[in-house]
Each structure stands twice: as structure tokens, then as C-alpha cells.
Amino acid sequence: MGPAGATMVVVKESALGKTERNMLSMLDYSVHIKGDSMYNTPPVFPIYVSMLTMKWLKDNGGVSWIEKINDQKAKLLYAEIDRNSLFSGTTAIEDRSNMNVTFLIKSDELGIEFDKMVKEANISGIKGHRDVGGYRASLYNALPIESVQVLVDVMKTFESKFATAALKNN
């Protein structure tokens, strides 16, 4: 919906106050509601950007419009991961995310070469989690499908350059 720092909560007021536990007032939504959502200083810039994002979505066809685009982006990238002999997905097909696509390179030795090609294509931010490794491509709403195509093209070129060498080593 927007940058980090903005959180939108939708809650039935009838669900509030049903806990038997003592909780910090910061975590009690009834306190926020009584304060007209101004219990603390709101993150003004992230809220403003969220408003602009929602206006952009509304002007272009809403959630169904962006859902179609996001589905296309995910299908494009997952199809390449599944087709490419040098990559594999990290998640079962039925559990895959359309927003964060995670994948591994099948040959650790070739990771340096792939990283070079990614950098040369001006692709940034796809390194996987520091504890898990691999790669993670985030296909957030603002990312155009053309950017996903750039990554897919790099993966295809990478395979055409290195698949034979990888097969010989395995």
C-alpha cells in the first residue's frame, strides 16, 4: 500500500476489549480509535505516499487491474525459473508468492557470474536473505513488467553461456 512505516488496520469495534490480558496501550486498538488514530505521531510521509498509491490504483482500474499485472509478472518469472536448467524455485508451486519470488542457482560456482550479469543489467536488490541465500525478486506494484523481463532475459542469457559447463561439472 505504501512505504514502511504506514499500517492500516481494519477491525470490527465489537471485537475490541475482549482480551483478559493487560496490554500496552500502544497495542490496544480501542485506544487508537478513541484518539481518532492519533495516539502517537503518525508517519506523515508514508501516509501521504499511501494516499498517492491508492489514487494511482483507483485511476488505473483498482485492485483487479493491479492483480492482473502482478499475476503476469509472477507467471513470467516463475516460468523462466521452472524452464531454466540453472535455477530452481525454493517454494512449492502451490505456495508461491506473487510478490516475492525466491529461487536458487543450481551451481554455486556460477553464482559469481550470475551476480556480475545481474549487476551489468542494472538489476539491484535480488540477493536472498542473508541466512538463506539464493535470490529474491520483489515484484511490488510499482515494478513494471518490463523490469521482470530484463531479469528473465539475463537468466536466459546466463543459461546459454553456462549451462554446458554446469552440466559437465555435475
WOBELFEN-V418916 format. One record per residue. N is the residue number from 1. SS is DSSP state (H for helix, E for strand, - for the rest). OMEGA is omega in whole degrees, -180 to 180 (NA if undefined). Layout:
# WOBELFEN-V418916
n=<N:N>
ss=<SS:SS>
omega=<OMEGA:OMEGA>
This chain:
# WOBELFEN-V418916
n=<1:2:3:4:5:6:7:8:9:10:11:12:13:14:15:16:17:18:19:20:21:22:23:24:25:26:27:28:29:30:31:32:33:34:35:36:37:38:39:40:41:42:43:44:45:46:47:48:49:50:51:52:53:54:55:56:57:58:59:60:61:62:63:64:65:66:67:68:69:70:71:72:73:74:75:76:77:78:79:80:81:82:83:84:85:86:87:88:89:90:91:92:93:94:95:96:97:98:99:100:101:102:103:104:105:106:107:108:109:110:111:112:113:114:115:116:117:118:119:120:121:122:123:124:125:126:127:128:129:130:131:132:133:134:135:136:137:138:139:140:141:142:143:144:145:146:147:148:149:150:151:152:153:154:155:156:157:158:159:160:161:162:163:164:165:166:167:168:169:170>
ss=<-:-:-:-:-:-:-:-:-:-:-:-:H:H:H:-:-:-:-:-:-:-:-:-:H:H:H:-:H:H:H:H:H:H:-:-:-:-:-:-:-:-:-:H:H:H:H:H:H:H:H:H:H:H:H:H:H:H:H:H:-:H:H:H:H:H:H:H:H:H:H:H:H:H:H:H:H:H:H:H:H:H:H:-:-:-:E:E:E:-:-:-:H:H:H:-:-:-:-:E:E:E:E:E:E:-:-:H:H:H:H:H:H:H:H:H:H:H:H:H:-:-:-:-:-:-:E:-:-:-:-:-:-:-:E:E:E:E:-:-:-:-:-:-:H:H:H:H:H:H:H:H:H:H:H:H:H:H:H:H:H:H:H:H:H:H:H:H:H:->
omega=<-178:-179:178:178:178:178:176:-179:174:-176:174:180:179:179:-176:175:-178:-178:178:-176:169:178:176:-179:179:-178:-177:-176:179:176:179:-179:179:179:-179:-180:-179:179:176:-180:-178:177:-169:-177:177:177:178:179:176:177:179:179:180:176:178:179:-179:-179:-175:177:173:-175:-179:178:-177:177:178:179:-180:175:179:-180:-179:180:179:-177:179:178:179:178:-178:-178:-170:-177:-177:-178:173:176:-179:-173:176:-175:-178:-178:-175:177:173:-176:-180:-177:-179:-180:-179:170:-174:-180:-179:-179:-177:-180:180:180:179:179:178:-178:178:180:179:179:-180:175:180:173:-180:176:-180:180:-176:180:-175:-178:-178:-176:176:176:179:-175:-176:-174:-175:-179:-180:-180:178:178:176:179:177:179:179:179:177:180:178:179:178:179:-178:179:-167:-176:-179:180:-179:179:179:-178:-178:NA>
